[in-house]
């Protein structure tokens, strides 16, 4: 108990708002006292808690993450909710810009009857985690730049294309919390001059991959949603934006 109190005090001194909860997670992840001390040092040094303990909670799942990987955000759970509402059992689901595969895994986990799951990303380090996260759902992992990563057999078959691509404008990266700015890969954060470079590329290439009536769901910000929707409309999709005030989240949905 005395050591736990010391742990909490160290975390508080480092600026951890939820020190008690973090102390419990660190203790649970530690193999022994020496390992716990090493984990504490990493957390006090500024590493994201999820990187330190090796997992993040997302839609009720324990999603594996680690050093150099983008940590799935709680607001992105709204995209999962919207995707599941549109899906049918057996759907072909593609998680593009998948990172550690959290979106694809969460959608698959919530759909009874299973799905045909594919995830793709340009970052091999992130895909190492994605492979483990999508294994329970029979997911297949593809490495490469957007649609260039995909097998031709997916053309015209995707029912749900879910995307959490970077949408932070380059000049605003420096305003992000240090946990993200210093410990997550720039490729998962930087969306270009106005934040929407990847959104435009995703939209422009989507239609040939979507099945008739298929949906593209892409996370954006409330401020950027008109421009994201415009990119989808220009690509031949019927677009609409939905928002969750509770999660402070905005998703644009395009339908083929």
N, C-alpha and C positions, 0 to 999 in steps of 0.2 A: 504493500500500500504506500509505503514511504517513497519507493522508487517511482510509482505511478504519479504521485504528487510532484516529484521532481521533474518527471517527464512533462507533465502539464505545464509546470512553471517555465520550463525551457521553451516550449512551443508558444506560450503566451508572450514571452520575452521576444520571440522572433516575429511576433505580429500575427500569429495564427488565431483567427477569431473563434473557431470551434475547437479549441485546444483539447478539451476532454474527449470529444469524439475521435479526434485525430490520434490521441494517445492510445485509445482502445484499438484502433485500426493498426497502428504501428506495432503494438504488443501482439496482436493476433497474427501479424505477418512475420514476426521475428522467430528464428529458430532457437536462439538462446540469447543470453545477456549481451554478448559481444556483438551479435548481429543486430540486436535492438539498438545498441549505441551507434552502430554504423548507419542504420536507417534514420535515426534521429538526427545525426549529423547532416545527412543528405537533405532532410526536410528543413532543418534550421538554415541550411545553406541556400534555400530558395527553390529546390526542386519541387515540382507539383507532387502533391500527396499520392496521386494515382500512379505516377512513375515510380515512386518509392515503394509502394505496397504491391505494384504489379497488376492492378486491375482498377476499373472504373465501373460504377453502377450505372446502367443505362436501360431504361424500360424494364426494370426488374431483373436484368441479366448482369452477371459478372463478366465484363468484357476485358480481355487481356490487353494491357498497354505496357509501355516501358519507355526508357530513355529514348528521346528523339522521335516519339510518336505523338500525333495529335490526340488530345483527350476529348472524347465525345462530350458535348454540352447537353445539359438538361433541356434547354429550349428545343433541341433537335428532336426530342420525343414527340413534339407536335407533328412533325413531318411523318413520323411513324404512324401516329393516330390517323392522319389523313390518308396515308397510303393503304392502311388496313381497311379503312372504310370503303375504298374503291376496289379492293382486290377480291378475287374468287379463289377457292382452293385449286391448286395445281397451276397457279399463275406463273408465268416466266418473269422473274424479278431480277433487275440489274441495278446494283449499287455502284454507280460511277463516281470516281474520285473518292473511293471507299475508305481510305485511311486504314484503320484497323478492322473495318468491316462491320461496325456497330449497327449501322442502318439496316443492312441486309439481314444480319442475324436477328435483329429485333422484329423486323417484318415477318421473317420466316417463323419465328417462335410464336407469333400471335395468330397465325393462319392455320386452322385445323385442316388436316388433309394434305399439308405440305405444299411446297412450291419448288420450282426449278430455279435455283439461286445461282447467280453469277455476280462476282465482285471484281472491280478493276481499279488500278491506281498506277501512277508513274513511279511511286516511291517504294523501292524494294524493302526498305526497313519496316515500313508500315505493313506491307504485305506479309511479312513474316508473322506478325500478330494476326492479321486477317485470316490467314490459313487456319490457325487454331480456332479462331472465333466462329468460323462458318462450317467447320467440320461436322458439328452435330446436325446440321441441316443439309448435308450433302452438297454444300456450296463449292463452286469451281472458281479459281482465282486466276486472274489475267493481269499481266504486267505490261504497261505501255502508256502512251499518251492518248487519253480519252478513247474515242472509238477505234483508234489504231491498235488498241490492245486486244480487241475482240475477235473471236472466230466468225467467219462469214456465215456460219450456220445460225447465228442469232439474228441475222437481218430479217426484219419484218415480223419478229416473233415476240418482242418484249411487251408484256402487258403493263408492267410497272417499272419505270425508270426513276430511281430515287437518287437525288444528288445533294450533297452538302459540300459544294465547291467553295474555295476561298472567295470571300467578297469584301474584305477589308481593303480600302484604298491604300496604296503604297505609302502615302505621306502620313497615314494614321496608324501605321504599325507601331511607331514609337510611343503612341498613347495607350497601347494595350498593357495589361498587367504583365509584370516581369516574368511570371510563371509561363505565360504563353510566349511572350516576345523572346525570352532567353532560352527556352527549353523545348519549344515545338518547332518543327521545320518550317522555314520561310515559305516553302512551296505549298504548305497547307493553310497559310494565312494571307498571303499577298494576292489580291485580286486585280492588281494593275492600277492605272491612274485613277479611275473612278470606282474601282472595286469589282467591275462587272466583265472583265476580259474573259474569264472562264465561262461565265454564264452565257455570253454571246456564242462562244464556240460550242458549248453543250447544246444550246438551242438550235444553232445552224445545222448541226449534224444529226439531230435526234430522229427526224421523220423516217428515214430509211430503216431504222432499227425498230421502230414501234409497230406493234400489231395494230390492225384497224380497231379504233376505239381505245387504244393504249394511252397511258397517262405518263407524263413527265412531271415529277414533283421536285422543286428546287427551293432550298432555303435561301432567304434573302432578308433584307431589313425593310422596315416599313417605309423608310425614306427612299430606298432603292427599288421597291417593288414595282412602281410604274415602268421603270426602265427595263427591269427583268421581264415583266409581262410583255412589253413591246418587243423584246428580242424573240420571245416565243411566238408572238403573233406574226412577226416578220418571217419566221421560219415555217409558217403554215399551220400552226397549232391554235386552237381556241383556248384562250388564257383567262384565268381568273385568280385573284389573290384572296387568301384566307389568313386570319390573324387570331392568335391566342393572347388575350391580355394577361392571363394567368402566367404563361410561360414567357411572355414578352417575345413572341416568335411570329414570324411571317413566312408563309409558303406560297409560291406561285405554282399553279397547276395548269399544265397544258395538255390538251386532249387531241389526239390524232383524228 
